Amino acid sequence: MLPRARRLLPRSIRARLTTAATLVAAAVFVGASILTLATVRGAGASADVDAALRWIHLMVFLGTPLVLVIVALLTWAAVSHALRPVERVRAELAEITGRDLSRRVPVPPTGDEIADLAATTNHTLDRLERSAETQRRFVADASHELRSPISALRAQLEMAASYPDETDWPATGIRALAAADRLTGIIDELLMLAKLDAGALTQRRVVDLRQVAEEQLRHRAGGPVPILLRARAAAPVLGSPVQLDRLLTNLLDNATRHALSRIEVEVAVREEQVVVTVTDDGDGIAPEDRERVFERFTRLESARAKDKSGSGLGLPLSREIATAHGGTLTVADHAPGARFVAVLPLHRG
């Protein structure tokens, strides 16, 4: 038990305790040796060895409590000195609040487990600060995106209410419905992102992505851009039907906004993976922007010019869905246009 408990102590405390125990043992050994020699020598002169041995036993009996007291004091001093960095870390952590995560705890130069604990605490605070900043920016961007359609809807309704006789009510209703649809889309994407961020479990079943793609094409038949589907075999994936459908919906919506004449969708099974590829023949995405498009509320200038109603949430949500299903979503090299590649684990029943 004692060796196991000793291994639980930080290296700095173990070193101080070892030094203290060594000094006490050495002092006891030297003192006992000197006392034994002196007593035996004196006993030899008086020829009373038994009396000398009784004297030694008495000294050991009386000296043991003193030695224990000395060991306890040295142990207390060593542990108190070694745990001072822990107290400094505790005091600094007590001052850190959710409003100010920029402070960090001091890392002692001991190189032991306490120093490792302080360094790990600082790394955790770094992640918390980045997460809090991302959340604040997300809330600010979401508020801005929601404010725009609400302001537009309010302006239209106020204008119609101010001049009811001069208002084209059918046209006003259509514009108001479009603004409401945009609000609904943004709110739905925000709710799904919030659930994914929270790690909420969704009901999962086997979903054939080939059937999902075919259903998407049926809904988009007669759209502004023709869509060509290449899918030879079933592509089963274990996941949420709603989320996987949203992933493909967002990719096709993005391709429709940028395509010039056609969109190609391929669903293929390669080894133990299902690969979904959506390709358009538009302007494409510059290499330096291929990761930026997956940042929330990020919209490139080309996207803003072609569609002012976007929210910048579709592609980030699609990547979050792919990640939540154990897969990836990336932008691959392709010219002309852009190619998005989603890779998901194949489900083998």
TIDO-862723 format. One record per residue (C-alpha): x, y, z; residue number from 1. Coordinates in Angstrom, 3 decimals, decimal comma. Example, Ala and Ser with C-alpha at 12.3 -4.5 7.8 and 13.67 -1.06 7.14 Angstrom:
// TIDO-862723
<rec c1="12,300" c2="-4,500" c3="7,800" num="1"/>
<rec c1="13,670" c2="-1,060" c3="7,140" num="2"/>
// end
This chain:
// TIDO-862723
<rec c1="0,000" c2="0,000" c3="0,000" num="1"/>
<rec c1="2,759" c2="2,444" c3="0,916" num="2"/>
<rec c1="4,677" c2="2,082" c3="-2,391" num="3"/>
<rec c1="1,405" c2="2,534" c3="-4,301" num="4"/>
<rec c1="0,510" c2="5,667" c3="-2,302" num="5"/>
<rec c1="4,038" c2="6,968" c3="-2,819" num="6"/>
<rec c1="3,651" c2="6,662" c3="-6,593" num="7"/>
<rec c1="0,573" c2="8,887" c3="-6,401" num="8"/>
<rec c1="2,651" c2="11,780" c3="-5,046" num="9"/>
<rec c1="4,212" c2="14,307" c3="-7,429" num="10"/>
<rec c1="7,907" c2="13,850" c3="-8,174" num="11"/>
<rec c1="8,860" c2="17,032" c3="-6,319" num="12"/>
<rec c1="7,163" c2="15,800" c3="-3,108" num="13"/>
<rec c1="8,652" c2="12,324" c3="-3,468" num="14"/>
<rec c1="12,121" c2="13,822" c3="-3,864" num="15"/>
<rec c1="11,750" c2="15,990" c3="-0,750" num="16"/>
<rec c1="10,375" c2="13,091" c3="1,312" num="17"/>
<rec c1="13,182" c2="10,826" c3="0,165" num="18"/>
<rec c1="15,762" c2="13,451" c3="1,111" num="19"/>
<rec c1="14,138" c2="14,004" c3="4,517" num="20"/>
<rec c1="13,920" c2="10,279" c3="5,239" num="21"/>
<rec c1="17,535" c2="9,777" c3="4,189" num="22"/>
<rec c1="18,743" c2="12,558" c3="6,485" num="23"/>
<rec c1="16,740" c2="11,232" c3="9,440" num="24"/>
<rec c1="17,916" c2="7,670" c3="8,870" num="25"/>
<rec c1="21,507" c2="8,819" c3="8,594" num="26"/>
<rec c1="21,215" c2="10,862" c3="11,765" num="27"/>
<rec c1="19,645" c2="7,975" c3="13,653" num="28"/>
<rec c1="22,272" c2="5,538" c3="12,374" num="29"/>
<rec c1="25,180" c2="7,841" c3="13,257" num="30"/>
<rec c1="23,725" c2="8,683" c3="16,665" num="31"/>
<rec c1="23,041" c2="5,044" c3="17,484" num="32"/>
<rec c1="26,506" c2="4,031" c3="16,345" num="33"/>
<rec c1="28,202" c2="6,690" c3="18,445" num="34"/>
<rec c1="26,028" c2="5,851" c3="21,448" num="35"/>
<rec c1="26,727" c2="2,125" c3="21,068" num="36"/>
<rec c1="30,474" c2="2,598" c3="20,779" num="37"/>
<rec c1="30,617" c2="4,936" c3="23,719" num="38"/>
<rec c1="28,474" c2="2,701" c3="25,891" num="39"/>
<rec c1="30,301" c2="-0,496" c3="24,964" num="40"/>
<rec c1="33,631" c2="1,165" c3="25,552" num="41"/>
<rec c1="32,464" c2="2,391" c3="28,938" num="42"/>
<rec c1="31,014" c2="-0,971" c3="29,765" num="43"/>
<rec c1="34,234" c2="-2,704" c3="28,899" num="44"/>
<rec c1="36,098" c2="-0,586" c3="31,382" num="45"/>
<rec c1="33,564" c2="-1,401" c3="34,086" num="46"/>
<rec c1="32,958" c2="-4,961" c3="32,894" num="47"/>
<rec c1="29,183" c2="-4,346" c3="33,002" num="48"/>
<rec c1="28,017" c2="-5,083" c3="29,445" num="49"/>
<rec c1="24,451" c2="-5,913" c3="30,517" num="50"/>
<rec c1="24,027" c2="-2,508" c3="32,054" num="51"/>
<rec c1="25,315" c2="-0,901" c3="28,858" num="52"/>
<rec c1="22,837" c2="-2,776" c3="26,734" num="53"/>
<rec c1="19,981" c2="-1,749" c3="29,026" num="54"/>
<rec c1="21,130" c2="1,838" c3="28,661" num="55"/>
<rec c1="21,069" c2="1,516" c3="24,861" num="56"/>
<rec c1="17,564" c2="0,072" c3="24,929" num="57"/>
<rec c1="16,391" c2="2,916" c3="27,116" num="58"/>
<rec c1="17,873" c2="5,545" c3="24,813" num="59"/>
<rec c1="16,262" c2="3,908" c3="21,764" num="60"/>
<rec c1="12,901" c2="3,737" c3="23,546" num="61"/>
<rec c1="13,046" c2="7,397" c3="24,503" num="62"/>
<rec c1="14,510" c2="8,561" c3="21,176" num="63"/>
<rec c1="11,966" c2="6,875" c3="18,883" num="64"/>
<rec c1="9,151" c2="9,405" c3="19,540" num="65"/>
<rec c1="11,628" c2="12,222" c3="18,984" num="66"/>
<rec c1="12,678" c2="10,734" c3="15,646" num="67"/>
<rec c1="9,027" c2="10,334" c3="14,613" num="68"/>
<rec c1="8,342" c2="13,958" c3="15,497" num="69"/>
<rec c1="11,317" c2="15,069" c3="13,428" num="70"/>
<rec c1="10,178" c2="12,952" c3="10,458" num="71"/>
<rec c1="6,636" c2="14,351" c3="10,731" num="72"/>
<rec c1="7,908" c2="17,938" c3="10,820" num="73"/>
<rec c1="10,202" c2="17,368" c3="7,853" num="74"/>
<rec c1="7,371" c2="15,684" c3="5,920" num="75"/>
<rec c1="4,962" c2="18,524" c3="6,666" num="76"/>
<rec c1="7,546" c2="21,104" c3="5,582" num="77"/>
<rec c1="8,381" c2="19,204" c3="2,385" num="78"/>
<rec c1="4,751" c2="18,678" c3="1,378" num="79"/>
<rec c1="3,775" c2="22,274" c3="2,208" num="80"/>
<rec c1="6,639" c2="23,622" c3="0,126" num="81"/>
<rec c1="5,876" c2="21,318" c3="-2,788" num="82"/>
<rec c1="2,147" c2="22,141" c3="-2,770" num="83"/>
<rec c1="2,587" c2="25,903" c3="-2,895" num="84"/>
<rec c1="2,261" c2="25,863" c3="-6,722" num="85"/>
<rec c1="-1,060" c2="24,020" c3="-6,335" num="86"/>
<rec c1="-2,344" c2="26,791" c3="-4,087" num="87"/>
<rec c1="-1,271" c2="29,407" c3="-6,640" num="88"/>
<rec c1="-3,068" c2="27,473" c3="-9,388" num="89"/>
<rec c1="-6,200" c2="27,202" c3="-7,219" num="90"/>
<rec c1="-6,157" c2="30,909" c3="-6,403" num="91"/>
<rec c1="-5,806" c2="31,872" c3="-10,071" num="92"/>
<rec c1="-8,578" c2="29,509" c3="-11,139" num="93"/>
<rec c1="-10,866" c2="31,024" c3="-8,514" num="94"/>
<rec c1="-10,418" c2="34,441" c3="-10,190" num="95"/>
<rec c1="-11,254" c2="33,218" c3="-13,709" num="96"/>
<rec c1="-14,843" c2="33,794" c3="-14,782" num="97"/>
<rec c1="-16,871" c2="33,090" c3="-17,885" num="98"/>
<rec c1="-16,641" c2="36,742" c3="-18,913" num="99"/>
<rec c1="-12,832" c2="36,779" c3="-18,880" num="100"/>
<rec c1="-11,162" c2="33,558" c3="-19,997" num="101"/>
<rec c1="-7,909" c2="35,246" c3="-21,013" num="102"/>
<rec c1="-6,148" c2="34,612" c3="-17,704" num="103"/>
<rec c1="-3,888" c2="31,597" c3="-17,230" num="104"/>
<rec c1="-2,560" c2="29,738" c3="-14,211" num="105"/>
<rec c1="1,180" c2="29,861" c3="-13,367" num="106"/>
<rec c1="3,212" c2="26,844" c3="-14,436" num="107"/>
<rec c1="5,884" c2="25,980" c3="-11,817" num="108"/>
<rec c1="9,378" c2="25,170" c3="-13,135" num="109"/>
<rec c1="9,452" c2="21,837" c3="-11,290" num="110"/>
<rec c1="8,826" c2="19,633" c3="-14,316" num="111"/>
<rec c1="6,661" c2="17,242" c3="-12,290" num="112"/>
<rec c1="3,013" c2="16,258" c3="-12,280" num="113"/>
<rec c1="1,969" c2="19,592" c3="-10,772" num="114"/>
<rec c1="3,608" c2="21,425" c3="-13,677" num="115"/>
<rec c1="1,858" c2="19,046" c3="-16,098" num="116"/>
<rec c1="-1,475" c2="19,744" c3="-14,368" num="117"/>
<rec c1="-0,970" c2="23,518" c3="-14,686" num="118"/>
<rec c1="-0,012" c2="23,215" c3="-18,370" num="119"/>
<rec c1="-3,050" c2="21,022" c3="-19,071" num="120"/>
<rec c1="-5,262" c2="23,520" c3="-17,251" num="121"/>
<rec c1="-3,951" c2="26,311" c3="-19,491" num="122"/>
<rec c1="-4,601" c2="24,233" c3="-22,606" num="123"/>
<rec c1="-8,152" c2="23,622" c3="-21,396" num="124"/>
<rec c1="-8,611" c2="27,343" c3="-20,798" num="125"/>
<rec c1="-7,339" c2="28,005" c3="-24,330" num="126"/>
<rec c1="-9,996" c2="25,692" c3="-25,752" num="127"/>
<rec c1="-12,695" c2="27,212" c3="-23,557" num="128"/>
<rec c1="-11,728" c2="30,727" c3="-24,637" num="129"/>
<rec c1="-11,845" c2="29,771" c3="-28,323" num="130"/>
<rec c1="-15,179" c2="28,019" c3="-27,820" num="131"/>
<rec c1="-16,665" c2="31,003" c3="-25,977" num="132"/>
<rec c1="-15,430" c2="33,399" c3="-28,659" num="133"/>
<rec c1="-16,890" c2="31,178" c3="-31,383" num="134"/>
<rec c1="-20,201" c2="31,059" c3="-29,543" num="135"/>
<rec c1="-20,315" c2="34,844" c3="-29,111" num="136"/>
<rec c1="-19,518" c2="35,373" c3="-32,776" num="137"/>
<rec c1="-22,099" c2="32,762" c3="-33,733" num="138"/>
<rec c1="-24,803" c2="34,491" c3="-31,704" num="139"/>
<rec c1="-23,899" c2="37,879" c3="-33,177" num="140"/>
<rec c1="-23,905" c2="36,544" c3="-36,741" num="141"/>
<rec c1="-27,163" c2="34,662" c3="-36,195" num="142"/>
<rec c1="-28,808" c2="37,795" c3="-34,822" num="143"/>
<rec c1="-27,626" c2="39,758" c3="-37,852" num="144"/>
<rec c1="-28,860" c2="37,147" c3="-40,312" num="145"/>
<rec c1="-32,255" c2="36,921" c3="-38,613" num="146"/>
<rec c1="-32,605" c2="40,690" c3="-38,412" num="147"/>
<rec c1="-32,370" c2="41,173" c3="-42,183" num="148"/>
<rec c1="-35,441" c2="39,152" c3="-43,266" num="149"/>
<rec c1="-37,407" c2="40,359" c3="-40,247" num="150"/>
<rec c1="-36,638" c2="43,982" c3="-41,149" num="151"/>
<rec c1="-37,588" c2="43,368" c3="-44,775" num="152"/>
<rec c1="-40,840" c2="41,683" c3="-43,778" num="153"/>
<rec c1="-41,695" c2="44,458" c3="-41,351" num="154"/>
<rec c1="-40,983" c2="47,164" c3="-43,922" num="155"/>
<rec c1="-43,203" c2="45,482" c3="-46,496" num="156"/>
<rec c1="-46,071" c2="45,093" c3="-44,052" num="157"/>
<rec c1="-45,758" c2="48,649" c3="-42,745" num="158"/>
<rec c1="-45,777" c2="50,033" c3="-46,280" num="159"/>
<rec c1="-48,830" c2="47,959" c3="-47,161" num="160"/>
<rec c1="-50,629" c2="49,024" c3="-43,977" num="161"/>
<rec c1="-49,840" c2="52,699" c3="-44,598" num="162"/>
<rec c1="-51,218" c2="52,635" c3="-48,166" num="163"/>
<rec c1="-53,755" c2="49,817" c3="-48,222" num="164"/>
<rec c1="-55,633" c2="51,096" c3="-51,266" num="165"/>
<rec c1="-52,469" c2="51,383" c3="-53,346" num="166"/>
<rec c1="-50,956" c2="48,058" c3="-52,266" num="167"/>
<rec c1="-50,768" c2="45,044" c3="-54,521" num="168"/>
<rec c1="-51,759" c2="42,573" c3="-51,821" num="169"/>
<rec c1="-51,078" c2="39,363" c3="-53,767" num="170"/>
<rec c1="-47,536" c2="40,548" c3="-54,576" num="171"/>
<rec c1="-47,035" c2="41,724" c3="-50,990" num="172"/>
<rec c1="-48,167" c2="38,329" c3="-49,716" num="173"/>
<rec c1="-45,711" c2="36,557" c3="-52,021" num="174"/>
<rec c1="-42,811" c2="38,731" c3="-50,830" num="175"/>
<rec c1="-43,837" c2="38,253" c3="-47,196" num="176"/>
<rec c1="-44,040" c2="34,504" c3="-47,716" num="177"/>
<rec c1="-40,546" c2="34,499" c3="-49,247" num="178"/>
<rec c1="-39,179" c2="36,379" c3="-46,229" num="179"/>
<rec c1="-40,937" c2="33,945" c3="-43,894" num="180"/>
<rec c1="-39,480" c2="31,002" c3="-45,834" num="181"/>
<rec c1="-36,006" c2="32,449" c3="-45,479" num="182"/>
<rec c1="-36,537" c2="32,896" c3="-41,733" num="183"/>
<rec c1="-37,762" c2="29,326" c3="-41,459" num="184"/>
<rec c1="-34,724" c2="28,025" c3="-43,312" num="185"/>
<rec c1="-32,283" c2="29,946" c3="-41,128" num="186"/>
<rec c1="-34,016" c2="28,847" c3="-37,924" num="187"/>
<rec c1="-34,091" c2="25,203" c3="-39,032" num="188"/>
<rec c1="-30,378" c2="25,260" c3="-39,809" num="189"/>
<rec c1="-29,580" c2="26,995" c3="-36,530" num="190"/>
<rec c1="-31,570" c2="24,410" c3="-34,582" num="191"/>
<rec c1="-29,855" c2="21,539" c3="-36,353" num="192"/>
<rec c1="-26,428" c2="23,095" c3="-35,759" num="193"/>
<rec c1="-27,269" c2="23,567" c3="-32,096" num="194"/>
<rec c1="-28,257" c2="19,908" c3="-31,787" num="195"/>
<rec c1="-25,078" c2="18,779" c3="-33,516" num="196"/>
<rec c1="-22,954" c2="21,030" c3="-31,309" num="197"/>
<rec c1="-24,642" c2="19,634" c3="-28,219" num="198"/>
<rec c1="-24,030" c2="16,077" c3="-29,380" num="199"/>
<rec c1="-27,722" c2="15,264" c3="-29,170" num="200"/>
<rec c1="-28,465" c2="11,703" c3="-30,203" num="201"/>
<rec c1="-30,832" c2="11,298" c3="-33,122" num="202"/>
<rec c1="-32,755" c2="8,230" c3="-34,169" num="203"/>
<rec c1="-30,653" c2="6,402" c3="-36,731" num="204"/>
<rec c1="-31,492" c2="3,734" c3="-39,227" num="205"/>
<rec c1="-30,101" c2="2,416" c3="-42,479" num="206"/>
<rec c1="-30,416" c2="5,066" c3="-45,196" num="207"/>
<rec c1="-29,737" c2="4,367" c3="-48,863" num="208"/>
<rec c1="-28,044" c2="7,504" c3="-50,177" num="209"/>
<rec c1="-28,784" c2="6,469" c3="-53,737" num="210"/>
<rec c1="-32,511" c2="6,642" c3="-52,952" num="211"/>
<rec c1="-31,997" c2="9,999" c3="-51,180" num="212"/>
<rec c1="-30,285" c2="11,377" c3="-54,284" num="213"/>
<rec c1="-33,007" c2="10,012" c3="-56,577" num="214"/>
<rec c1="-35,689" c2="11,628" c3="-54,407" num="215"/>
<rec c1="-33,853" c2="14,933" c3="-54,537" num="216"/>
<rec c1="-33,725" c2="14,799" c3="-58,319" num="217"/>
<rec c1="-37,456" c2="14,099" c3="-58,527" num="218"/>
<rec c1="-38,199" c2="17,193" c3="-56,427" num="219"/>
<rec c1="-35,849" c2="19,316" c3="-58,541" num="220"/>
<rec c1="-37,104" c2="18,138" c3="-61,913" num="221"/>
<rec c1="-37,717" c2="21,100" c3="-64,210" num="222"/>
<rec c1="-35,409" c2="23,357" c3="-62,195" num="223"/>
<rec c1="-33,184" c2="26,069" c3="-63,649" num="224"/>
<rec c1="-30,203" c2="23,727" c3="-63,987" num="225"/>
<rec c1="-30,384" c2="20,084" c3="-65,135" num="226"/>
<rec c1="-28,965" c2="17,499" c3="-62,725" num="227"/>
<rec c1="-27,320" c2="14,278" c3="-63,873" num="228"/>
<rec c1="-27,184" c2="11,386" c3="-61,388" num="229"/>
<rec c1="-24,743" c2="8,493" c3="-61,569" num="230"/>
<rec c1="-25,520" c2="5,794" c3="-59,015" num="231"/>
<rec c1="-25,193" c2="2,126" c3="-59,948" num="232"/>
<rec c1="-25,690" c2="0,307" c3="-56,663" num="233"/>
<rec c1="-27,283" c2="0,789" c3="-53,290" num="234"/>
<rec c1="-25,245" c2="2,931" c3="-50,860" num="235"/>
<rec c1="-26,444" c2="2,124" c3="-47,321" num="236"/>
<rec c1="-25,343" c2="4,368" c3="-44,450" num="237"/>
<rec c1="-26,354" c2="4,181" c3="-40,793" num="238"/>
<rec c1="-27,575" c2="7,619" c3="-39,841" num="239"/>
<rec c1="-30,335" c2="10,157" c3="-39,457" num="240"/>
<rec c1="-32,581" c2="10,310" c3="-42,553" num="241"/>
<rec c1="-33,412" c2="13,971" c3="-41,903" num="242"/>
<rec c1="-29,789" c2="15,039" c3="-41,483" num="243"/>
<rec c1="-28,490" c2="13,062" c3="-44,449" num="244"/>
<rec c1="-31,239" c2="14,495" c3="-46,637" num="245"/>
<rec c1="-30,292" c2="17,986" c3="-45,429" num="246"/>
<rec c1="-26,640" c2="17,331" c3="-46,291" num="247"/>
<rec c1="-27,485" c2="16,541" c3="-49,910" num="248"/>
<rec c1="-30,074" c2="19,331" c3="-50,058" num="249"/>
<rec c1="-27,523" c2="21,937" c3="-49,038" num="250"/>
<rec c1="-24,920" c2="20,649" c3="-51,496" num="251"/>
<rec c1="-27,423" c2="20,727" c3="-54,360" num="252"/>
<rec c1="-28,717" c2="24,177" c3="-53,363" num="253"/>
<rec c1="-25,147" c2="25,467" c3="-53,393" num="254"/>
<rec c1="-24,440" c2="23,867" c3="-56,763" num="255"/>
<rec c1="-27,664" c2="25,291" c3="-58,227" num="256"/>
<rec c1="-26,652" c2="28,823" c3="-57,225" num="257"/>
<rec c1="-23,287" c2="28,565" c3="-58,989" num="258"/>
<rec c1="-23,799" c2="26,194" c3="-61,900" num="259"/>
<rec c1="-23,899" c2="27,556" c3="-65,435" num="260"/>
<rec c1="-25,393" c2="24,686" c3="-67,414" num="261"/>
<rec c1="-25,361" c2="21,412" c3="-65,431" num="262"/>
<rec c1="-24,840" c2="19,632" c3="-62,120" num="263"/>
<rec c1="-23,454" c2="16,121" c3="-61,733" num="264"/>
<rec c1="-24,173" c2="13,932" c3="-58,702" num="265"/>
<rec c1="-22,401" c2="10,636" c3="-58,161" num="266"/>
<rec c1="-23,111" c2="8,116" c3="-55,404" num="267"/>
<rec c1="-20,561" c2="5,303" c3="-55,292" num="268"/>
<rec c1="-19,405" c2="2,569" c3="-52,938" num="269"/>
<rec c1="-15,647" c2="2,275" c3="-52,637" num="270"/>
<rec c1="-14,349" c2="-0,419" c3="-50,330" num="271"/>
<rec c1="-15,892" c2="0,397" c3="-46,908" num="272"/>
<rec c1="-17,023" c2="3,921" c3="-47,781" num="273"/>
<rec c1="-19,906" c2="5,650" c3="-49,508" num="274"/>
<rec c1="-18,699" c2="8,590" c3="-51,590" num="275"/>
<rec c1="-21,167" c2="11,284" c3="-52,668" num="276"/>
<rec c1="-19,843" c2="13,817" c3="-55,181" num="277"/>
<rec c1="-21,677" c2="16,992" c3="-56,247" num="278"/>
<rec c1="-20,052" c2="18,885" c3="-59,109" num="279"/>
<rec c1="-21,111" c2="22,113" c3="-60,828" num="280"/>
<rec c1="-19,623" c2="23,960" c3="-63,815" num="281"/>
<rec c1="-19,644" c2="27,425" c3="-62,268" num="282"/>
<rec c1="-16,804" c2="29,735" c3="-61,300" num="283"/>
<rec c1="-15,305" c2="27,328" c3="-58,791" num="284"/>
<rec c1="-13,704" c2="28,009" c3="-55,411" num="285"/>
<rec c1="-10,178" c2="29,332" c3="-55,017" num="286"/>
<rec c1="-7,839" c2="27,008" c3="-53,075" num="287"/>
<rec c1="-7,408" c2="29,564" c3="-50,287" num="288"/>
<rec c1="-11,200" c2="29,707" c3="-49,784" num="289"/>
<rec c1="-11,903" c2="25,969" c3="-49,708" num="290"/>
<rec c1="-11,903" c2="25,841" c3="-45,928" num="291"/>
<rec c1="-13,458" c2="29,251" c3="-45,412" num="292"/>
<rec c1="-16,691" c2="28,156" c3="-47,086" num="293"/>
<rec c1="-17,210" c2="25,734" c3="-44,175" num="294"/>
<rec c1="-17,068" c2="28,519" c3="-41,593" num="295"/>
<rec c1="-20,457" c2="29,554" c3="-40,287" num="296"/>
<rec c1="-22,027" c2="32,648" c3="-41,882" num="297"/>
<rec c1="-19,125" c2="32,934" c3="-44,324" num="298"/>
<rec c1="-20,206" c2="33,915" c3="-47,809" num="299"/>
<rec c1="-17,760" c2="34,602" c3="-50,607" num="300"/>
<rec c1="-18,217" c2="37,653" c3="-52,789" num="301"/>
<rec c1="-19,223" c2="35,500" c3="-55,759" num="302"/>
<rec c1="-21,966" c2="33,884" c3="-53,681" num="303"/>
<rec c1="-23,292" c2="37,226" c3="-52,469" num="304"/>
<rec c1="-23,433" c2="38,535" c3="-56,019" num="305"/>
<rec c1="-25,450" c2="35,550" c3="-57,270" num="306"/>
<rec c1="-27,803" c2="35,076" c3="-54,309" num="307"/>
<rec c1="-28,423" c2="37,686" c3="-51,622" num="308"/>
<rec c1="-30,817" c2="35,462" c3="-49,669" num="309"/>
<rec c1="-28,240" c2="32,909" c3="-48,520" num="310"/>
<rec c1="-27,277" c2="32,605" c3="-44,872" num="311"/>
<rec c1="-23,822" c2="31,051" c3="-45,021" num="312"/>
<rec c1="-24,987" c2="28,088" c3="-42,944" num="313"/>
<rec c1="-25,641" c2="25,414" c3="-45,562" num="314"/>
<rec c1="-22,091" c2="24,172" c3="-46,168" num="315"/>
<rec c1="-21,018" c2="24,389" c3="-42,498" num="316"/>
<rec c1="-24,115" c2="22,416" c3="-41,518" num="317"/>
<rec c1="-23,378" c2="19,806" c3="-44,185" num="318"/>
<rec c1="-19,855" c2="19,313" c3="-42,857" num="319"/>
<rec c1="-21,156" c2="19,025" c3="-39,283" num="320"/>
<rec c1="-23,617" c2="16,370" c3="-40,421" num="321"/>
<rec c1="-20,882" c2="14,434" c3="-42,215" num="322"/>
<rec c1="-18,639" c2="14,634" c3="-39,157" num="323"/>
<rec c1="-21,453" c2="13,518" c3="-36,838" num="324"/>
<rec c1="-21,857" c2="10,430" c3="-39,031" num="325"/>
<rec c1="-18,167" c2="9,564" c3="-38,864" num="326"/>
<rec c1="-17,377" c2="10,995" c3="-42,291" num="327"/>
<rec c1="-15,870" c2="14,021" c3="-44,010" num="328"/>
<rec c1="-16,881" c2="16,758" c3="-46,432" num="329"/>
<rec c1="-14,222" c2="18,502" c3="-48,509" num="330"/>
<rec c1="-13,747" c2="20,523" c3="-51,687" num="331"/>
<rec c1="-11,781" c2="18,624" c3="-54,323" num="332"/>
<rec c1="-9,782" c2="19,946" c3="-57,257" num="333"/>
<rec c1="-11,947" c2="20,361" c3="-60,331" num="334"/>
<rec c1="-12,143" c2="22,637" c3="-63,334" num="335"/>
<rec c1="-14,332" c2="24,233" c3="-64,345" num="336"/>
<rec c1="-16,564" c2="24,684" c3="-61,323" num="337"/>
<rec c1="-16,479" c2="23,212" c3="-57,835" num="338"/>
<rec c1="-16,647" c2="19,636" c3="-56,588" num="339"/>
<rec c1="-17,808" c2="18,707" c3="-53,077" num="340"/>
<rec c1="-16,976" c2="15,219" c3="-51,858" num="341"/>
<rec c1="-18,767" c2="13,651" c3="-48,881" num="342"/>
<rec c1="-17,311" c2="10,382" c3="-47,568" num="343"/>
<rec c1="-19,365" c2="8,318" c3="-45,098" num="344"/>
<rec c1="-18,877" c2="4,857" c3="-43,574" num="345"/>
<rec c1="-20,599" c2="2,063" c3="-45,481" num="346"/>
<rec c1="-23,127" c2="0,084" c3="-43,465" num="347"/>
<rec c1="-23,042" c2="-3,659" c3="-43,968" num="348"/>
<rec c1="-26,036" c2="-5,348" c3="-42,435" num="349"/>
// end
